[in-house]
Amino acid sequence: MNPRKASNGRARPPGAPRLPKRKKLPHLPMIWAHPENEIFFITICCQPRRQNQLCRHFVADEIFASVKFRNENKIWFAYFVALMPDHVHALISFPFERPMTQVIPDWKRFLATKLKIKWQRDFFDHRLRRHESYGEKEDYIRANPVRAGLIRAKENWPYFWQPESQT
């Protein structure tokens, strides 16, 4: 960059101090963090929206079997998974060796191939902070089918999954 030109293209007076360069902030967990203890609230949406691709018993059984397989093989640890007709909510931890940005797309590709699910590109993730309660997030997810008008009581929704040790 020309020292006499600012980043916005305007000329700077001679002898003016250089503008500081912006640092890119990493979106990876800090090395001192314990990734196995970090829980992410994940949302993965289907394409098109408002079309039931997931809430069919055969499809749900296959999705939940794949979640259990990934838990058993330490690809991730899913604490809770909820299927809605056109999206998935999950509370998941990821090992440091396998970043979420690799694990989730691999899972989506597997399900798309096996079950012909059409996913939207990418996914949404939110790392739970210390002040956020896991229980509050799980309750929020459990209430999703009620808020959507699919059932009257969250206990009646058949498309929730959690490890057997938690049920």
N, CA, C and O of each residue as an XYZ file, in Angstrom:
668
protein
N       0.829     -1.170      0.000
C       0.000      0.000      0.000
C       0.874      1.232      0.000
O       1.877      1.289      0.711
N       0.510      2.194     -0.772
C       1.212      3.465     -0.829
C       1.051      4.157      0.524
O      -0.079      4.385      0.956
N       2.164      4.503      1.214
C       2.064      5.115      2.544
C       1.348      6.464      2.523
O       0.890      6.943      3.561
N       1.252      7.072      1.345
C       0.591      8.374      1.265
C      -0.900      8.230      0.995
O      -1.635      9.218      1.003
N      -1.351      6.993      0.755
C      -2.766      6.751      0.503
C      -3.354      6.001      1.690
O      -2.769      5.025      2.160
N      -4.492      6.444      2.170
C      -5.208      5.728      3.223
C      -5.917      4.541      2.595
O      -6.024      4.438      1.373
N      -6.396      3.655      3.440
C      -7.072      2.470      2.917
C      -8.353      2.838      2.179
O      -8.841      2.054      1.365
N      -8.907      4.026      2.452
C     -10.110      4.437      1.743
C      -9.785      5.154      0.429
O     -10.689      5.655     -0.240
N      -8.499      5.205      0.054
C      -8.094      5.781     -1.219
C      -7.760      7.260     -1.156
O      -7.271      7.821     -2.137
N      -8.010      7.901     -0.031
C      -7.711      9.334      0.076
C      -6.235      9.556      0.384
O      -5.586      8.718      1.009
N      -5.723     10.680     -0.056
C      -4.319     11.016      0.212
C      -4.153     11.386      1.679
O      -5.022     12.022      2.276
N      -3.009     10.972      2.259
C      -2.701     11.330      3.644
C      -1.565     12.340      3.615
O      -0.685     12.256      2.758
N      -1.573     13.278      4.523
C      -0.506     14.286      4.521
C       0.847     13.670      4.835
O       0.917     12.685      5.570
N       1.937     14.237      4.287
C       3.274     13.705      4.567
C       3.546     13.723      6.075
O       3.210     14.690      6.759
N       4.146     12.665      6.579
C       4.489     12.575      7.999
C       3.344     12.108      8.885
O       3.533     11.932     10.089
N       2.180     11.907      8.324
C       1.057     11.426      9.134
C       1.330      9.984      9.564
O       1.894      9.204      8.796
N       0.936      9.631     10.777
C       1.196      8.261     11.224
C       0.376      7.258     10.404
O      -0.725      7.546      9.933
N       0.959      6.088     10.262
C       0.248      5.027      9.534
C      -0.976      4.591     10.339
O      -0.971      4.597     11.570
N      -2.004      4.221      9.618
C      -3.199      3.704     10.272
C      -2.928      2.281     10.745
O      -2.236      1.523     10.066
N      -3.462      1.917     11.894
C      -3.241      0.542     12.351
C      -3.978     -0.448     11.449
O      -5.044     -0.152     10.909
N      -3.382     -1.625     11.305
C      -4.025     -2.676     10.507
C      -4.959     -3.459     11.407
O      -4.641     -3.757     12.559
N      -6.115     -3.783     10.859
C      -7.074     -4.585     11.614
C      -6.638     -6.024     11.651
O      -6.194     -6.581     10.647
N      -6.767     -6.625     12.821
C      -6.456     -8.041     12.957
C      -7.715     -8.836     12.677
O      -8.821     -8.427     13.032
N      -7.529     -9.985     12.031
C      -8.648    -10.903     11.856
C      -8.781    -11.697     13.147
O      -7.796    -12.208     13.681
N      -9.996    -11.794     13.636
C     -10.230    -12.557     14.850
C     -10.513    -14.006     14.494
O     -11.301    -14.278     13.589
N      -9.880    -14.939     15.196
C     -10.123    -16.354     14.896
C     -11.492    -16.778     15.428
O     -11.954    -16.269     16.449
N     -12.125    -17.700     14.737
C     -13.393    -18.245     15.187
C     -13.217    -19.684     15.645
O     -14.169    -20.464     15.671
N     -12.004    -20.019     15.999
C     -11.714    -21.350     16.508
C     -11.648    -21.284     18.027
O     -11.357    -20.224     18.580
N     -11.911    -22.399     18.719
C     -11.789    -22.365     20.172
C     -10.351    -22.072     20.571
O      -9.410    -22.470     19.884
N     -10.194    -21.376     21.682
C      -8.862    -21.083     22.181
C      -8.177    -22.390     22.573
O      -8.843    -23.348     22.965
N      -6.869    -22.430     22.471
C      -6.116    -23.649     22.734
C      -6.295    -24.086     24.186
O      -6.198    -25.276     24.485
N      -6.556    -23.135     25.098
C      -6.699    -23.466     26.506
C      -8.102    -23.954     26.853
O      -8.336    -24.443     27.959
N      -9.025    -23.822     25.920
C     -10.395    -24.276     26.169
C     -10.449    -25.801     26.082
O      -9.615    -26.422     25.423
N     -11.396    -26.371     26.724
C     -11.608    -27.812     26.662
C     -12.774    -28.069     25.723
O     -13.927    -28.018     26.151
N     -12.500    -28.348     24.439
C     -13.562    -28.478     23.454
C     -14.591    -29.545     23.807
O     -15.766    -29.418     23.465
N     -14.142    -30.607     24.498
C     -15.094    -31.654     24.849
C     -16.175    -31.118     25.774
O     -17.271    -31.675     25.836
N     -15.877    -30.038     26.497
C     -16.843    -29.470     27.425
C     -17.652    -28.339     26.796
O     -18.633    -27.886     27.387
N     -17.267    -27.882     25.632
C     -18.018    -26.831     24.964
C     -19.216    -27.450     24.266
O     -19.083    -28.396     23.490
N     -20.375    -26.903     24.552
C     -21.594    -27.411     23.932
C     -22.085    -26.359     22.949
O     -22.158    -25.173     23.272
N     -22.418    -26.806     21.757
C     -22.926    -25.919     20.719
C     -24.391    -26.226     20.453
O     -24.804    -27.385     20.391
N     -25.156    -25.170     20.299
C     -26.558    -25.273     19.879
C     -26.509    -25.152     18.359
O     -26.207    -24.085     17.824
N     -26.807    -26.250     17.668
C     -26.700    -26.326     16.214
C     -28.095    -26.345     15.600
O     -28.995    -27.012     16.110
N     -28.272    -25.617     14.512
C     -29.500    -25.686     13.721
C     -29.102    -25.933     12.269
O     -28.275    -25.215     11.705
N     -29.707    -26.966     11.674
C     -29.451    -27.314     10.278
C     -30.799    -27.331      9.570
O     -31.717    -28.034      9.993
N     -30.920    -26.567      8.505
C     -32.204    -26.422      7.807
C     -32.213    -27.168      6.474
O     -31.195    -27.308      5.797
N     -33.406    -27.635      6.133
C     -33.622    -28.301      4.847
C     -33.983    -27.269      3.784
O     -34.323    -26.123      4.076
N     -33.894    -27.723      2.556
C     -34.265    -26.890      1.415
C     -35.272    -27.674      0.594
O     -34.963    -28.815      0.250
N     -36.418    -27.181      0.257
C     -36.975    -25.893      0.663
C     -37.528    -25.956      2.086
O     -37.774    -27.038      2.620
N     -37.718    -24.794      2.686
C     -38.321    -24.724      4.012
C     -39.805    -25.052      3.893
O     -40.387    -25.010      2.809
N     -40.395    -25.376      5.026
C     -41.835    -25.666      5.142
C     -42.268    -26.923      4.387
O     -43.431    -27.059      4.006
N     -41.330    -27.829      4.177
C     -41.640    -29.106      3.540
C     -41.106    -30.206      4.458
O     -39.946    -30.156      4.867
N     -41.930    -31.189      4.783
C     -41.526    -32.231      5.722
C     -40.589    -33.242      5.055
O     -41.017    -34.080      4.261
N     -39.312    -33.141      5.397
C     -38.338    -34.128      4.944
C     -37.850    -35.013      6.092
O     -37.326    -36.101      5.854
N     -38.020    -34.552      7.337
C     -37.368    -35.215      8.461
C     -38.311    -35.962      9.398
O     -37.916    -36.974      9.977
N     -39.525    -35.500      9.562
C     -40.446    -36.082     10.544
C     -41.285    -37.202      9.933
O     -42.510    -37.129      9.827
N     -40.563    -38.221      9.546
C     -41.153    -39.484      9.089
C     -40.424    -40.551      9.885
O     -39.209    -40.464     10.062
N     -41.133    -41.543     10.362
C     -40.524    -42.491     11.297
C     -39.273    -43.168     10.732
O     -38.271    -43.282     11.437
N     -39.311    -43.614      9.486
C     -38.139    -44.279      8.908
C     -36.951    -43.312      8.841
O     -35.831    -43.671      9.205
N     -37.200    -42.102      8.381
C     -36.130    -41.100      8.268
C     -35.580    -40.765      9.651
O     -34.365    -40.718      9.844
N     -36.463    -40.533     10.603
C     -36.033    -40.201     11.963
C     -35.199    -41.328     12.568
O     -34.166    -41.075     13.186
N     -35.645    -42.566     12.391
C     -34.885    -43.708     12.918
C     -33.474    -43.742     12.337
O     -32.511    -43.994     13.061
N     -33.349    -43.491     11.038
C     -32.029    -43.494     10.389
C     -31.158    -42.326     10.876
O     -29.963    -42.495     11.115
N     -31.761    -41.160     11.016
C     -31.003    -39.996     11.511
C     -30.513    -40.269     12.929
O     -29.340    -40.048     13.233
N     -31.398    -40.746     13.794
C     -31.012    -41.003     15.178
C     -29.967    -42.117     15.273
O     -29.094    -42.066     16.139
N     -30.042    -43.116     14.399
C     -29.007    -44.167     14.372
C     -27.649    -43.564     13.990
O     -26.618    -43.958     14.534
N     -27.655    -42.619     13.062
C     -26.389    -41.982     12.660
C     -25.835    -41.099     13.779
O     -24.619    -40.997     13.943
N     -26.714    -40.467     14.545
C     -26.278    -39.661     15.695
C     -25.629    -40.572     16.732
O     -24.545    -40.281     17.236
N     -26.301    -41.671     17.044
C     -25.775    -42.632     18.025
C     -24.430    -43.200     17.567
O     -23.506    -43.322     18.370
N     -24.316    -43.549     16.278
C     -23.057    -44.053     15.720
C     -21.932    -43.041     15.928
O     -20.828    -43.411     16.325
N     -22.207    -41.785     15.666
C     -21.186    -40.744     15.819
C     -20.805    -40.545     17.281
O     -19.642    -40.279     17.586
N     -21.759    -40.670     18.178
C     -21.429    -40.620     19.608
C     -20.511    -41.779     19.984
O     -19.472    -41.578     20.614
N     -20.897    -42.986     19.597
C     -20.130    -44.185     19.973
C     -18.729    -44.167     19.393
O     -17.810    -44.722     19.995
N     -18.544    -43.547     18.244
C     -17.233    -43.496     17.594
C     -16.474    -42.198     17.863
O     -15.467    -41.907     17.219
N     -16.971    -41.436     18.813
C     -16.318    -40.203     19.285
C     -16.063    -39.190     18.168
O     -15.084    -38.444     18.199
N     -16.953    -39.180     17.193
C     -16.898    -38.170     16.138
C     -17.446    -36.855     16.689
O     -17.016    -35.771     16.296
N     -18.402    -36.976     17.605
C     -18.975    -35.852     18.348
C     -19.629    -36.447     19.570
O     -19.643    -37.666     19.740
N     -20.169    -35.603     20.420
C     -21.046    -36.096     21.467
C     -22.317    -35.278     21.424
O     -22.324    -34.101     21.786
N     -23.400    -35.910     20.975
C     -24.704    -35.257     20.924
C     -25.404    -35.516     22.254
O     -25.584    -36.663     22.662
N     -25.794    -34.436     22.922
C     -26.517    -34.521     24.182
C     -28.021    -34.589     23.939
O     -28.759    -35.226     24.690
N     -28.460    -33.918     22.871
C     -29.887    -33.839     22.599
C     -30.076    -33.452     21.137
O     -29.394    -32.560     20.633
N     -31.017    -34.132     20.450
C     -31.310    -33.839     19.043
C     -32.823    -33.799     18.884
O     -33.534    -34.662     19.400
N     -33.304    -32.806     18.176
C     -34.730    -32.672     17.894
C     -34.924    -32.479     16.399
O     -34.267    -31.647     15.773
N     -35.832    -33.257     15.843
C     -36.188    -33.104     14.434
C     -37.488    -32.320     14.340
O     -38.451    -32.580     15.061
N     -37.483    -31.374     13.449
C     -38.688    -30.667     13.047
C     -38.890    -31.041     11.575
O     -37.976    -31.591     10.961
N     -40.048    -30.761     11.002
C     -40.250    -31.190      9.611
C     -39.171    -30.706      8.641
O     -38.808    -31.426      7.711
N     -38.657    -29.489      8.850
C     -37.703    -28.934      7.885
C     -36.385    -28.476      8.498
O     -35.618    -27.768      7.847
N     -36.113    -28.864      9.732
C     -34.815    -28.531     10.324
C     -34.518    -29.413     11.527
O     -35.399    -30.080     12.069
N     -33.247    -29.398     11.929
C     -32.744    -30.163     13.070
C     -32.173    -29.172     14.070
O     -31.489    -28.219     13.696
N     -32.460    -29.406     15.352
C     -31.777    -28.693     16.438
C     -30.982    -29.729     17.210
O     -31.443    -30.855     17.397
N     -29.796    -29.361     17.656
C     -28.990    -30.300     18.429
C     -28.097    -29.553     19.404
O     -27.695    -28.416     19.158
N     -27.795    -30.208     20.506
C     -26.801    -29.740     21.473
C     -25.659    -30.741     21.411
O     -25.803    -31.893     21.820
N     -24.518    -30.284     20.893
C     -23.415    -31.194     20.560
C     -22.082    -30.595     21.003
O     -21.879    -29.382     20.950
N     -21.178    -31.477     21.443
C     -19.775    -31.125     21.672
C     -18.933    -31.820     20.607
O     -19.273    -32.904     20.133
N     -17.831    -31.174     20.243
C     -16.950    -31.707     19.201
C     -15.548    -31.878     19.760
O     -15.072    -31.019     20.502
N     -14.871    -32.984     19.414
C     -13.489    -33.154     19.860
C     -12.575    -32.164     19.130
O     -12.882    -31.719     18.023
N     -11.479    -31.837     19.750
C     -10.557    -30.847     19.183
C     -10.020    -31.294     17.824
O      -9.800    -30.468     16.938
N      -9.808    -32.615     17.660
C      -9.217    -33.132     16.418
C     -10.166    -33.043     15.230
O      -9.719    -33.064     14.083
N     -11.451    -32.945     15.480
C     -12.445    -32.921     14.404
C     -13.300    -31.675     14.551
O     -14.252    -31.667     15.332
N     -12.982    -30.639     13.826
C     -13.749    -29.402     13.980
C     -15.177    -29.538     13.460
O     -15.455    -30.289     12.525
N     -16.056    -28.797     14.088
C     -17.468    -28.785     13.702
C     -17.622    -28.453     12.224
O     -18.523    -28.978     11.570
N     -16.771    -27.600     11.687
C     -16.878    -27.200     10.275
C     -16.567    -28.344      9.320
O     -16.824    -28.232      8.122
N     -16.026    -29.427      9.823
C     -15.796    -30.644      9.031
C     -16.858    -31.692      9.353
O     -17.379    -32.347      8.451
N     -17.177    -31.850     10.633
C     -18.069    -32.920     11.084
C     -19.503    -32.719     10.591
O     -20.116    -33.660     10.086
N     -20.037    -31.525     10.727
C     -21.429    -31.282     10.331
C     -21.618    -31.468      8.815
O     -22.548    -32.167      8.412
N     -20.775    -30.872      7.965
C     -20.951    -31.118      6.521
C     -20.823    -32.596      6.137
O     -21.528    -33.062      5.241
N     -19.931    -33.335      6.806
C     -19.810    -34.770      6.521
C     -21.114    -35.496      6.867
O     -21.565    -36.359      6.115
N     -21.711    -35.143      8.001
C     -22.969    -35.767      8.420
C     -24.103    -35.414      7.460
O     -24.900    -36.275      7.086
N     -24.168    -34.150      7.068
C     -25.192    -33.729      6.112
C     -25.042    -34.467      4.781
O     -26.036    -34.890      4.190
N     -23.818    -34.621      4.314
C     -23.563    -35.321      3.052
C     -23.991    -36.787      3.167
O     -24.611    -37.330      2.253
N     -23.657    -37.424      4.294
C     -24.064    -38.811      4.522
C     -25.589    -38.953      4.466
O     -26.110    -39.838      3.788
N     -26.301    -38.073      5.187
C     -27.765    -38.158      5.224
C     -28.381    -37.815      3.871
O     -29.380    -38.413      3.473
N     -27.796    -36.868      3.174
C     -28.307    -36.511      1.845
C     -28.186    -37.693      0.888
O     -29.091    -37.949      0.094
N     -27.080    -38.403      0.963
C     -26.863    -39.552      0.095
C     -27.779    -40.714      0.480
O     -28.419    -41.320     -0.379
N     -27.835    -41.015      1.766
C     -28.599    -42.183      2.225
C     -30.102    -41.951      2.187
O     -30.855    -42.841      1.792
N     -30.552    -40.751      2.599
C     -31.985    -40.511      2.772
C     -32.564    -39.502      1.785
O     -33.753    -39.186      1.829
N     -31.713    -39.004      0.898
C     -32.148    -38.024     -0.115
C     -32.683    -36.732      0.520
O     -33.578    -36.085     -0.023
N     -32.122    -36.374      1.672
C     -32.501    -35.112      2.315
C     -31.798    -33.984      1.584
O     -30.610    -34.081      1.274
N     -32.519    -32.933      1.312
C     -31.943    -31.745      0.668
C     -31.728    -30.695      1.751
O     -32.674    -30.199      2.362
N     -30.470    -30.375      1.968
C     -30.108    -29.426      3.017
C     -29.830    -28.045      2.431
O     -29.407    -27.917      1.282
N     -30.070    -27.031      3.228
C     -29.569    -25.705      2.875
C     -28.051    -25.742      3.046
O     -27.509    -26.581      3.765
N     -27.395    -24.828      2.378
C     -25.947    -24.711      2.535
C     -25.645    -24.234      3.956
O     -26.393    -23.423      4.503
N     -24.591    -24.712      4.544
C     -24.115    -24.300      5.860
C     -25.048    -24.747      6.988
O     -25.917    -25.597      6.796
N     -24.851    -24.166      8.146
C     -25.635    -24.444      9.338
C     -25.415    -23.287     10.302
O     -24.542    -22.446     10.088
N     -26.203    -23.252     11.352
C     -26.072    -22.201     12.356
C     -25.545    -22.832     13.638
O     -25.967    -23.924     14.017
N     -24.633    -22.153     14.295
C     -24.125    -22.669     15.562
C     -24.006    -21.540     16.569
O     -23.743    -20.389     16.219
N     -24.205    -21.895     17.814
C     -24.080    -20.951     18.922
C     -23.451    -21.704     20.082
O     -24.019    -22.678     20.576
N     -22.280    -21.259     20.518
C     -21.614    -21.900     21.654
C     -22.286    -21.437     22.933
O     -22.443    -20.238     23.162
N     -22.683    -22.394     23.769
C     -23.298    -22.029     25.035
C     -22.247    -21.390     25.928
O     -21.138    -21.905     26.068
N     -22.601    -20.286     26.517
C     -21.706    -19.574     27.434
C     -21.962    -20.083     28.847
O     -22.946    -20.779     29.098
N     -21.084    -19.735     29.749
C     -21.236    -20.178     31.139
C     -22.570    -19.751     31.737
O     -23.184    -20.501     32.496
N     -23.009    -18.562     31.399
C     -24.241    -18.055     32.003
C     -25.495    -18.663     31.374
O     -26.603    -18.453     31.868
N     -25.323    -19.406     30.300
C     -26.463    -20.033     29.652
C     -26.631    -21.442     30.199
O     -25.665    -22.198     30.307
N     -27.826    -21.774     30.532
C     -28.103    -23.088     31.082
C     -28.412    -24.076     29.966
O     -29.211    -23.801     29.070
N     -27.760    -25.235     30.041
C     -28.049    -26.309     29.094
C     -29.534    -26.662     29.172
O     -30.190    -26.843     28.147
N     -30.052    -26.757     30.384
C     -31.456    -27.102     30.586
C     -32.405    -26.121     29.923
O     -33.426    -26.517     29.359
N     -32.067    -24.839     29.992
C     -32.907    -23.823     29.345
C     -32.923    -24.017     27.832
O     -33.972    -23.879     27.202
N     -31.770    -24.336     27.245
C     -31.707    -24.555     25.796
C     -32.483    -25.807     25.407
O     -33.209    -25.810     24.413
N     -32.329    -26.874     26.197
C     -33.074    -28.087     25.887
C     -34.577    -27.831     25.985
O     -35.336    -28.284     25.128
N     -35.013    -27.114     27.017
C     -36.446    -26.785     27.157
C     -36.937    -25.952     25.979
O     -38.041    -26.157     25.475
N     -36.096    -25.004     25.545
C     -36.457    -24.168     24.398
C     -36.660    -25.039     23.149
O     -37.626    -24.858     22.408
N     -35.738    -25.986     22.924
C     -35.838    -26.874     21.760
C     -37.070    -27.775     21.889
O     -37.796    -27.976     20.916
N     -37.305    -28.314     23.082
C     -38.462    -29.195     23.295
C     -39.785    -28.472     23.040
O     -40.763    -29.094     22.626
N     -39.817    -27.181     23.285
C     -41.047    -26.406     23.079
C     -41.258    -26.032     21.612
O     -42.329    -25.542     21.254
N     -40.266    -26.251     20.763
C     -40.344    -25.861     19.354
C     -41.555    -26.449     18.629
O     -42.249    -25.702     17.940
N     -41.846    -27.752     18.747
C     -43.023    -28.294     18.051
C     -44.341    -27.714     18.570
O     -45.312    -27.606     17.821
N     -44.373    -27.342     19.853
C     -45.576    -26.716     20.417
C     -45.744    -25.322     19.832
O     -46.839    -24.949     19.413
N     -44.649    -24.542     19.803
C     -44.708    -23.186     19.230
C     -45.098    -23.215     17.759
O     -45.759    -22.302     17.264
N     -44.679    -24.277     17.059
C     -45.002    -24.399     15.633
C     -46.431    -24.903     15.406
O     -46.889    -24.972     14.266
N     -47.133    -25.255     16.486
C     -48.509    -25.727     16.362
C     -48.622    -27.169     15.896
O     -49.681    -27.580     15.421
N     -47.550    -27.946     16.023
C     -47.571    -29.341     15.572
C     -48.149    -30.286     16.624
O     -48.712    -31.328     16.288
N     -48.007    -29.916     17.896
C     -48.552    -30.704     19.008
C     -48.988    -29.739     20.104
O     -48.664    -28.552     20.063
N     -49.729    -30.260     21.087
C     -50.173    -29.414     22.217
C     -49.214    -29.501     23.397
O     -49.007    -28.514     24.103
N     -48.629    -30.669     23.615
C     -47.718    -30.874     24.748
C     -46.398    -31.436     24.240
O     -46.383    -32.379     23.449
N     -45.282    -30.852     24.696
C     -43.967    -31.264     24.189
C     -43.668    -32.736     24.455
O     -42.863    -33.335     23.743
N     -44.300    -33.326     25.465
C     -44.093    -34.740     25.771
C     -44.614    -35.653     24.668
O     -44.255    -36.830     24.620
N     -45.453    -35.128     23.784
C     -46.058    -35.940     22.726
C     -45.245    -35.977     21.433
O     -45.627    -36.672     20.491
N     -44.146    -35.254     21.369
C     -43.354    -35.191     20.135
C     -42.457    -36.424     20.041
O     -41.639    -36.645     20.933
N     -42.586    -37.233     18.987
C     -41.803    -38.470     18.895
C     -40.400    -38.289     18.315
O     -39.659    -39.266     18.205
N     -40.018    -37.076     17.943
C     -38.765    -36.886     17.212
C     -37.679    -36.194     18.038
O     -36.962    -35.327     17.538
N     -37.568    -36.592     19.316
C     -36.476    -36.165     20.184
C     -35.560    -37.353     20.402
O     -36.011    -38.498     20.435
N     -34.261    -37.075     20.553
C     -33.296    -38.134     20.840
C     -32.288    -37.619     21.845
O     -31.848    -36.473     21.762
N     -31.921    -38.466     22.795
C     -30.757    -38.212     23.640
C     -30.175    -39.545     24.050
O     -30.870    -40.561     24.028
N     -28.900    -39.556     24.428
C     -28.257    -40.829     24.787
C     -29.051    -41.532     25.882
O     -29.667    -40.888     26.732
N     -29.027    -42.842     25.850
C     -29.799    -43.628     26.815
C     -29.433    -43.303     28.249
O     -30.294    -43.372     29.126
N     -28.181    -42.951     28.517
C     -27.778    -42.637     29.891
C     -28.417    -41.352     30.393
O     -28.442    -41.113     31.600
N     -28.944    -40.503     29.476
C     -29.554    -39.240     29.881
C     -31.079    -39.334     29.952
O     -31.717    -38.433     30.497
N     -31.668    -40.382     29.423
C     -33.124    -40.450     29.398
C     -33.697    -41.004     30.667
O     -34.916    -41.121     30.794
